[in-house]
Amino acid sequence: MDHNIKPAEAFITGYERLGAWSGVLDEINVFPVADGDTGRNLMISLAPLRGIREMDTEEARRRLLFTAKGNSGNIAAGFVAELLSADSFKRLQSAAKAGSLNSRKAVRDPMPGTMLTVIDRFSEAIAKLDNPGYDENSLEPVIDRIQEGVSQTLYMLPVLKAAGVVDAGALGMFLFLEGFLKGFFDRAHGFRSIPGIFGESLKISPDFEQSAEKGYCVDFVVRMDEKSGLAAGELADADSSALVYTYRDYAKIHLHTDNAEALKQKVENMGRIVEWSQDDLAGQVADFRKPETRGVVHIVTDAAGSLTRSQARRLGITLLESYVTLGETCAPETCVDPEKLYPAMRRRVPASTSQASVFERHQHYERLLAQYQNVLYMCVGSVYTGNYQVAVDWKNKHDQQNRFTVIDTGAASGRLAAAVIATAKYSARAKTPHQVIEFAQKAVENSGEYIFLEELKYLAAGGRMSKTGAFFGDILHMKPVVTPTSRGAEKVGIVRNTRAQLDFAVKRLTENLRDKPTPLVLLEYTDNRKWVEDHALTEIRRILPGAEIVLQPLSLTSGVHIGPGAWAVAYCSLQPEEK
């Protein structure tokens, strides 16, 4: 291996650099479908790179195959899979060429003006480069070349020109490769300003008209035999947009279909389905079309609060991700499917959470100040994570103009979400950043949450209580009620069944909100949405007829630690109309 080469750092740096801008990629994603998921799909597809130090090359290839999602994710995974063998500069040059060919091989009709253009530019430029050694500027011609490739996409595809944006996948690949290159040569600093380079081509033209879509975007991996291999090829031939990869005795296919269930039955006849995911295109496009709220301050919070990506986008909120690991798969929290997580947890598949690296968090802060004049970070309570201190330390070094405000909310889960939602709504009508900051502090003080657990064993598995205590608690049907505070999660009651949980919630909400005419109430579920909707929603609507009640999933950071069957109710009694 070359003296100053760090392949593992390259992949991690590239992934984390991409992660900081993934939300922007979603905002400008208009090709091939204006469904706002390119950033999400790239984060899901390349997530195995976070654990690259613990894997050999073959294991990393396999995991990339299984996690790849969407057009951009599958193309990127095919390219990156070839880079995995690069443990020297010479190997990087040959791997880049192989990756360029591999990414094109799976596409039926390779299109210029996509991430393929950037991949090709990278392969060509790295082939002409002499070994960079320790010359700080030797990588700049390669980065210039791929930057040029992104800029050119604006004029290569009619839909991009009409929208006035560069291709989201191409920009995503530029971000990854810039981080990858600098990490590879141990120079993970001095990244280029994305708004400074691409400017207005990061905003969709208000005159752009998005076409309607229908059907499903499907990704699946099937274990093949000779017969199923032929069937997989037939499926791909039936869809001109299909992407196909094979690895040993597995086939990975990405395609669009009008009937996902019929397709799944057909695939089950081919062989054993190892992975399956599907997205409703009509729903994604409709969500993408909804206007985003813009406030006098841009609100940022942690995904550990119970906010979905869709909610955050509509309210103009940026979510900073934590990561959820389920078995051998790790992904950003908001990209994990709860319908896969909770059944797996019930089958005792190990699940855990982890924070983004300090580097990734710093990249987010830099990106936010590059995009917005004023930013308010309503941080999950410092008693739960180190996010607050990391943000404050960064602010003290880099925010000389005091544009980045950090609040330690002392909250988590739905309590954090309720305060953040109220603040985002207020920001849309406030006149000054100072007003929003004052409101945010009061919103936190006027928020609360009660979390109801089904079983204690998940707390024990995460080390948050003794296994003995969990065992006897479950035997005795003891169901604790906890609330997140600035001192940590505190037990505020013990009940014996779901009826008693609901009675507890009704009593506390009545006490806390009886004099508040229009509070915001969040009803959070895990794998029990139907029960929460049929029982809790009906009862709480009865006692709080003037409340805005929102039904939504519990934060997966919380869900992993408290387990399936849990539910929660959170509220903020301070609403934007109040002064």
N, C-alpha and C positions, 0 to 999 in steps of 0.2 A: 504494500500500500504506500502511496506517495506520502511524503513527510507531513504535510499540512492538510491532508484530505480528511474530512469528517462526514462520511456518507449518511450516517444515522442523523446527525444534526441537520443535514441538508433537507431530508424529508420532513422532519419535525418543524423546522423553520418555515419551509414552504407551506406546509399545512396551516400553521398558525398565522402566517401572513395572510393567507387566503381567508381564514376564518374571520379576521377583523373586518373584511370588506364583503362578506357573503351577503349581508342584508342589502347592500347597494347592488350587487349582482341580481338579486331578486327584483329590485325596483326597476331595472332596465331590461329585464328578460322578455323580449318580444318575438324571438325566433328560436325554434320553429313554431312555437305556440306562445302567445302572450299569457302565460300562466304563473309567472313570478316564482319559479322554483329552482332556477339554476344554482343559486348560492346554496340553498338547502341540499340539493342533490349532490353537489360537489363535496360538501361537508360530510354527508353520509357516506359517499363512495370512497373517499380517501381517509376516512377516520382510522382505519387500521395503521396508518403511518404514525399515529401518536404512540403506539406500542412497538415500534420497529426495533427497538433495542432488545426486546425479549423474543424476537422471531428470527428464524433463518429465512433465506430468500424464498424457498418453496412455500413455506407457511404464509408468508406475506402475500405471495401471488394468489394463493387459494382464498385468503380472506378478502382481498381486493375483488376477486371474481364474485364472491358471495354478496358483498355489500354494494357493488356498483348499482346505481339507480339513475334512470332518465338518460336521455341522449348524451348530455354533457358528462354525466358521471361515468357512463360506460366507456366513452371515448377516452376520458382522462385516465380511467383505471387501466385501460389497455396500454396506454402510453407509459404510465408510471410503472407498470409491472415490468417493463423492459429496463427501466432505469435502476431497478433494484440490484442488478448485477454490477453496477458501476462502483468499484472500490479503488479506482485510480483514474487519473485524467484521461488516459488512452481508452480505458474501458467506458468512460462516460461518453466519449465521442462515438464509439461503436454502438453503445446502448441507445443513445439519442436517435441514431439512424434507424435502429431496429424498432424503437418505440414509434417513430413517425410512420413506418410501414405498418406496424401492428394496429395503430389507431385507425388507419385508413382501410385496413383489410376487412374490418367488421361493418363498414358503412357501405350500403348498397350504392348510394349516389353521393360521393364525397363533394361537399360544397365549399367553394372558396368564400371567405368572409366569416368563417366560424373559427372555433379553437383549433381546427386542423391547420389553418393558415399560420397561427402562432407556433404550433408544434413544428411545422415545416421550417419556419424561419429560425427557430432555435437549433434544429438539427443542422441546417446549413451553416449557421454562424459558428457553432461550437466546433464543427469539422475544420474550419479555417483557422482556428485559434491555436497558437502555440501554448505550451504548458504555462499557465499564468504565474506559477510560483508565488512570490510574495508581492508582486506588483499590484498595488491597490487599484489602479485604473485599467488593468488588462481585461476585466470582465465587462467594461462599459460598452464596447462594440457589440457584444452579444445582447446586452440589455437594450441597447439602441435598436437593434434589429427586431427584437420581439415587440418592443414598444411601437415601432413603425407598423408592424403587422396588425396590432390592435387598432391603431388609428385608421388603417386602410379599410377595415371591415365596415365602417360607416358608409362607404361608397360602393361596396361590393354586392350587397343584397338590397333589393328595393324596399323591403320591409324595414330594414335598419335606417335607410336614408329617409323614409317617410316618418319614422319615429324620432329621428335625429339623435340616435344613440349608437355607441359601439356595441359590438356583440358581447353579451354577458359572459358566454363561455370563453371567448377569446381573452377578455379582461381577467377572468378567473385564472386562466392558464398563465397569463403574464404575471399575476401576483404570486402564484405558486412558484413559477420558474425563477423570478427575481429572488425570492426567499431561498429557494433551493440552491441556486448558484452561490449566493453569498454564504449560506451555511456550509456548502460543500468545501469552500476554501477558507472556512473559519473567519468570515468577515460579516457576521450578521448585524449590520448597522448601516446607516446612511441610505435608507430606502428612498425611492423617488416619490414625489408628491403626486398622488393620483388625481386630485382635483386640479393641481397645477398643470398636469400633462393633458388631461382629457376634458377639463372644463365643462362646457355646456353639453357635451355629448354624454354626460352622466345623468341627464334629465330628459324624460320623454316629452316630445312636443305636445302642447295642449290640443293641437289639431289632429293628432294621430287617432285613427279609428281602428279599434281592435276587432278582429273577426270573431264570431261566435264559434265555439267548439263543442263537441260532444264525444261521448265514449270514455275510455279508460286508458291510462298509461300504465303498462304492466311490465314488471321485471320478475323473472323467475330463474331458478337454477334447478336442473333436473339431472338425476343420476342416470346415465345412459347405458344401454346395451346396444348391440348392433341394430336391432329393429328400431329402438327409440331414437337413435342417432339419425336415421333416415327421416323419422317423423318430425324431429326438430328442424331439419332442413326444409321440410315441406311447410311448416308453420312460418318460418322466416321468408320463404319464397312468396307466401300469400300476402305479405305486407312489405311494401317498397321502402318503408322507413325503418324496418327491423334492423337491430344490431345483434350480432351473434359472436360469441366467443366460446371456444372449447378449451378445456384444460383436463388432461388425463381422461377420466371417464365421466366428466361433468360437461354439461352444455349450459351456457348462460345466454338468455334471450331477452331482449327489450323490444317491445312493440306496442302498437295502439290497437285497440279492439272496441267494438260497440257492445260486446257482451262478455264481460270478464268472467262470469260464472260458467258460461258455456266453454270458454277457452280453458278454464281451470280443469273442467271435467275431461276435456280432450287431452290436456297435458298429463293428467293422472293416468290415462291409458297408455302414455308413452313410457313412463318410468316413475321413479319415486321423486316427488317434489321435495327439494331440500330447503329452498327459500322461495317465498312468494310475497310480492307487494304490489298494490294497485292504487292509483290516484284517479279520482273523478275529475276529468278535464273540465267539464262544464262548471263544476263547483269552484275549481281553482281559477278559471278565467273570470268568473263572476266576482270572486273575491278580489282578484287583481284589479278589476275595474272600479271598485269602490274607492272614493276619494279619501286621501289621507289627511288627517287633522294636522295643521301646522300651528304651533304655539309660539309665544314670544321667547320661550326657553325650550330647548329640546330636552325631553325627559328620557333618562336612561335608568334602567334597573336591572336586577339580576333575574335570570330565568328561574331561580329558586322560588320566586314569587309565583303564584298560580295565575300566570298570564299565558295565553296561547300566542303563537306567531301571528295568527290572523288578527286577534284582538290588538296586539301591539302595533301591527302595521296600520290598522284603521285609526288608532289613536295617536300615531306618530311617535311611538315609543321604541327605543332600541333595547333589546334584551341581550345581556351578557351571559354567555352560556356556562353552565357546568356540564359535566359529562357523566353519562350513565353507562356502566358496564354490566352486561347481562351475559353470563357464560363467558364466551371468548370474544363477544362483540361489544365494541365501545362506540358511542355516538353522542353528539351534542344532545342535551336534555330535550330540547323542543323538537328534535328530529326522531325521537324514539316513539314507537307506536305503543300506546298503553294496552291495546288489545293483544299485543304479543307479550308485553312485560308482565302483567299480572297473572295470566295463566301459567307462564313460565315460573314465576315465583311460587305459585301454588304447587308446582311440580318440584319445588326445591332447587331450581336452577339458581346458582349464586348470583346475587345482584348487589352492586355497590355504586357509590358516587365519588367523583373527584373534581377538583377545581381546575380551571384553565391555568396554564403556566403563567408566571409573572410576565414573561415576554409577550404572550398572547394578550394579556390584559393591557399591557402598555401599548401594544399595537392598536387596540380598540380606542384607547384614550386619544392617541395621536390622530386616528381617523376621525373621531367625533369632532375634535377642535378644528380639523381641516375642513369639515363640512358645515359646521354650525357656529354662529357667532357666540351663543351662550348655551351652556350645557349644565343640566342639573342631574347629578347621579344620586338617586335614592337607593342607597346601598343596603343590602341585607344586613341585619344586625351583626356587629363585630363580635358578639359572643358566639356566633355560629361559624363564621369564616374569617379569613384574614383579608377579605376584599377591601374593606374600608381603609386599613392601614396602607395597603399597596397603592390605592388610589390617592390617598393623601400624600404619601411620599413622592409619587410621580408629580402631583400638582405642585408641590413645593419646589421641585427642580425645573419644571417645564412650563408652568402657567404664570408667567410674569404679569400678564394683563388681567388676571383674576376672572377668566371666562369660564372656568370649570369649578362648579360648586359641588361638594360632596357632603351628603347628610348620612350620618349613621342612624338609620331608622329604628334600630333595636328590634325590628320585625322580620318575619319570614313568612313563607307560604301565602295563604289568602289574606292575612292581615296586611302584608306588604303590598299585595296586588290591589286591595281595596283603596289604600292610601294613594298609590301610584295612579290608578284610574281617575280618581277624583282630581288629583293634581293636574293630570294631562288635560282633562276637560276645562279646568280653570285656566290653564296656560293659553288655551285657544281664545280666551276672551280678555285676558289680563293685558295691562298696558306696559308693565315693566317687569324685568326679571326679578327684582326685589320682591314684588308682590307675590310672584309664584313661589319663591323660596319660603316666604312667610307662611303662605297657604300650605305648602308641603309639610312644614313642621307641625302645624296645627292639625292637618289631616292625619298624620301618624298618631298624634295624641288622642284623636277621636276615632281611632280604629281598634278593632279587636277580632279575635277568632277563637273558636272552640273546635278542637279536632277530636273525633270519636274513633277509637280503635276497635277492630274486631278481635284480633289476637295479639298477644304480647311477644310471640316467638320471633317476630321480625325485628323488634327492638333489641332482643337478646342477640340475634344473629349479627346485628350491626354494632354490638358492644355497648348499647345504650342502657341496658339493664342486665342483671344476672340471669343466666339460663335457669337457675333454680327458681328465682322469683317469677320468671315468665311461665315456667311449667305449672307452678301452683296457682298462679293467677288465671291461667287458661282452664285449669281443672275446676276452679271455683267460679268460673264464668264472670270473672272480674274484668270490666272494660273501663280503663281509665279515660278521663277527659283531660286533655292538655291544651294549654294556650301558649303561643310564642310571645315572650317578653324580652326586654333588653337584658334580663339576667339569664336567659335561656328558656327552654320549654318547661313550663311549670304545670304540675298536676293540680287541677282545680276541682276534681270530683271523681267518683267511681260509681258506675252503674252496672246493671246485670244483663240488659238486653237492648235491642234496637228501639223498642218502645220507650224505654227509660232514657235512652240517648236523645230521642226526639223531644221528650218532655223537658229534659234538661235544657236543650237548645231553646225551646219556646219560652221557658221561664227566664233565662238569661237575656234573650233578645227583648223580651217585654220590659225587663228592668232597665236595660241600657238604652232602648230606643223609643220608649213610650211617649216622650216629649219631642221626638224628631219626626216631622211630617213626611219627609222624602229621603230616607236614608238609602244608601247603596248596600245591597246584601248579595254576597256571593255564596252560592251553594255548590260545594266542591265534591266530586265523586271520584272513586277509583275504578273498580270494575262493577259498580253497583248503580249505574246511572238510572236504571228503571225504578229502583226502590226510592232513590233520592227524589226523582221527578214525581212519582206517584204519591209519596207520603210526605216527605219533608217540604217539598215545594208547595203542596196544597195547604199544609198546616201553617207555614210561615206567611204565605200570601193572605191567609185568613186573619192572622193577628197583626199584620203590617200591610194594610191595603194600599197605602200610599208609597210603599217602597219600590225602588227599582231592583228587581231580583234577577240575577244572572246565574244561569246554570252552566258550570264549566268544570273541566278536569282539575283535580288536585295536582299541584306541582309534583313532578316525578322525583325531584330530590327528596321531598317529603314522603312520597308514595313508596319509594324504595326502602325507607327506614321504618315506616309504620305499617306497610303491607297492604295487600288487597283486602277488600271489605271495609276499609276505613272510609270515612266521609268527614266533611267539615262545613262549618258556616262561618263566614267572615263578614265584617261590615265596616263602613265608614259613615259616621253620622254627619260629618261636615261636607256639605255639597257646594258646588261652584256658585250657586245663586246666593249663598250666604256670604255676608261681608265680615 
